[in-house]
Amino acid sequence: GTVWIRVWYRLLGASIGKRAYISGAIITEPDLVRIGDDVTLEDGCTVQAHLFQDRIRACGPVRIGDRCSLGSNSVILLGGEMGDRATLNALSLLMREESLPPKTHWV
């Protein structure tokens, strides 16, 4: 991870908290994403704030609470919300409009 990727995503409109670690993550619509303090986004994880359904593009906000962790190659979709201290393990998917309660782990 590099400190410059946080600066880049902030310039594109993302709200990124203090001490967030972003290591090769992809954020497709930064202006629709809020990332809390002390969050870890591992290599290959995707924060995707859009979907195409019946050839119509839908966009929605994504919220990642404080001290959350997204494992390698995990995906969080539009409308997804992770409560504080929640963990989405490697190769996991948080579906559209789903919420991960605080202090929980999805494998």
Stockholm file with secondary structure:
# STOCKHOLM 1.0

chainA/1-107         GTVWIRVWYRLLGASIGKRAYISGAIITEPDLVRIGDDVTLEDGCTVQAHLFQDRIRACGPVRIGDRCSLGSNSVILLGGEMGDRATLNALSLLMREESLPPKTHWV
#=GR chainA/1-107 SS CCHHHHHHHHHTTCEECTTCEESSCEESCGGGEEECTTCEECTTCEEECEEEETTEEEECCEEECTTCEECTTCEEETTCEECTTCEECTTCEECTTCEECTTCEEC
#=GC SS_cons         CCHHHHHHHHHTTCEECTTCEESSCEESCGGGEEECTTCEECTTCEEECEEEETTEEEECCEEECTTCEECTTCEEETTCEECTTCEECTTCEECTTCEECTTCEEC
//
